[in-house]
Amino acid sequence: MAVPVTILCGELGAGKTTLLSRLLETANSEIAVLVNDVGEVNVDADLVEARTDLETGDEVVALENGCICCSLGGELSRAVIRLWKEHEFDHLVVEASGVGEPEPIARQFVRGPAGGPYDLEAVVTVVDARRFHDRFADGDDVPVQQGADEEGTRPLSDLILEQVEFCDLLVVNKCDLVDDEERERVVALLETLQPRAEIVTSEYGDLEPETLLGSERFELETVRDSAGWKRQIEADAEVDEQDHDDRGEKHVHDHDGADEHGHGDADAHDHAHPPERYGIEVEGYHCRRPFHPERFAELLRSLPDGLVRAKGLTWIAGREKQAITTSTAGAETTLEVTGRWIASFSEERQETYRQGQPDLAWDDEHGDREIRLALIGRDVDWDALESRLDNCLLTDEEMDADWSDYENPAPTGMGETVTISSTDDPEGSSR
Ligand SMILES: Nc1nc2c(ncn2[C@@H]2O[C@H](COP(=O)(O)OP(=O)(O)OP(=O)(O)O)[C@@H](O)[C@H]2O)c(=O)[nH]1
């Protein structure tokens, strides 16, 4: 029988080790633990070991040389397979590095060699209620430490939201440090960011072992596709497919979902538009016309305060081949080349690719080039944001001009990223 696995994620200091120590103390089953820390010599492993080994004899294995999700894919698989061969236990918990992306770790257990002896049951993300509130859910402008991760490529806020979006259980920890309303605001925002995840609240990780260990089998595709931004994009795309009037003009769907075209899929509709609480809303923006690179960068430097998340594909003038993913988390936006527009290939290859993707929406003039963003925010003036986004689009005149001369901060190579930070000037020039 495959051993169930739980992956534990969450930003540095959110309370993963505290929760894990408690779990090891209270669970009746034999739990093996794999701990990974970036740049530190397994302080957590020592801690967990010190607190649990003598009492329970639980196994603790530590990975030393970096982050499991980047370089240690192979090492992770080897370590957990060795563990499985050499020891008997009922459950494996992997405590992931505080700055890692959870998906590559999960993949090791779903598609990698570790998928044989193990069965991934749950990805649990621990959220520091206080810090999450101040960073994303507060109406006031509280200064919070932002910045890129250790490699300088991804802002911390982006990784935190990715961990929230890629999990099936969210533990809102440190609830002693927020009041009831602040806690509710955090929960409402988390529900919007990942509508499918179960959400529990805790202080010092005081949860029943069953809450953490008793979940159903993890489904990678389902979890990945259920992030709030993704649902919004899919619901919008579905509407466009049904709507044959979508001829290159942009439209923003109303926040209550009552866009002028109507939704075809009630389920997608419900999930894409969760109940509005604390002014939290989800919007979509779609257009088959590129952004002017300088005007778009200017907008990203002066985003409205309440915008928590924006994510999706963008077409940026001067980058005719590059399909660029825009990912805004709080004040920081990462632009990353995540693929190539099919329309930039030769006719012959376009045919081949399009045959492989019969559902791909195609415009006679622009092919698959488009801007399709999901926007999540609280108390955002959506009309104002929409018109600011519209002002970033090329004008008719610019559409016919040469785009190669623009100052263009957008990345060019596959996988390349550029981060643009928003200042505290929401009224900043966006023209
Ligand atoms: N006030 C408060 N402090 C907490 C709570 N949970 C954990 N802490 C404290 O927060 C600090 C960080 O907790 P850890 O459990 O080490 O956090 P972590 O997520 O494992 O941190 P990294 O290993 O650095 O990623 C410790 O000092 C804990 O005692 C809580 O619910 N409330």
The ligand as an ORCA input file, in Angstrom:
! r2SCAN-3c Opt
* xyz 0 1
  N       2.049     34.531     18.194
  C       2.178     33.389     17.559
  N       3.418     32.927     17.272
  C       3.510     31.741     16.622
  C       2.383     30.993     16.254
  N       2.808     29.882     15.610
  C       4.153     29.943     15.599
  N       4.588     31.051     16.214
  C       5.971     31.510     16.396
  O       6.439     31.998     15.150
  C       7.836     31.710     15.004
  C       8.054     30.957     13.688
  O       7.414     29.695     13.789
  P       7.955     28.406     13.019
  O       7.066     27.278     13.378
  O       9.417     28.241     13.229
  O       7.716     28.870     11.540
  P       8.168     28.131     10.198
  O       7.101     28.373      9.218
  O       8.552     26.730     10.450
  O       9.432     28.985      9.844
  P      10.611     28.590      8.800
  O      11.133     27.261      9.218
  O      11.586     29.712      9.012
  O      10.012     28.600      7.456
  C       8.228     30.928     16.228
  O       8.801     31.831     17.128
  C       6.912     30.391     16.765
  O       6.917     30.197     18.165
  C       1.084     31.505     16.575
  O       0.027     30.948     16.247
  N       1.055     32.715     17.220
*
